[in-house]
Amino acid sequence: MRLSKIGAVAVALMATATFLAPPSSAAGMQLGNYDLLTNRYNRASWFWFVSLCIPEKTPDCVNVAARPRLQFYEYYESKAWLVDGRYTFTVDVPDGLQCPGHVMPTRETYSWDAVTLLGTIDSQFAVGCFNGPPGSQFWTFKLQRL
């Protein structure tokens, strides 16, 4: 009888571990810290903390919390969804457009391949520097696991 109780507990623990396990690299990117290697910024470097989405906890969603290493830029955070092998999220960045002497807001879409971790940033702005016309900017990036 004691052995069957131990077996039942082991089965329950394995089932719980399977449910709470982070996504494998086959299903999506690994959870943890990444360097954002990009031509987007020239005064600061960024790192991402990638965790499970709450409350979803599914392998096709990761939460990205982005932080600059130097305090020239604002933090941003969003849920990235995996569709057709690419993660994508869109975030409003209050200082996304760097103008001489001031900054302007942008809406940026980050998209990257779940396997190669190569991606793009599409930055859209409603008003350009010095009250200029709306526009967009485009950059590339690579995520490197820390």
PyMOL commands that set and color helices and strands:
alter all, ss='L'
color gray80, all
select helices_A, chain A and resi 2-20+129-131
alter helices_A, ss='H'
color red, helices_A
select strands_A, chain A and resi 32-38+46-52+61-68+76-83+86-99+102-113+118-125+135-145
alter strands_A, ss='S'
color yellow, strands_A
deselect
rebuild
show_as cartoon
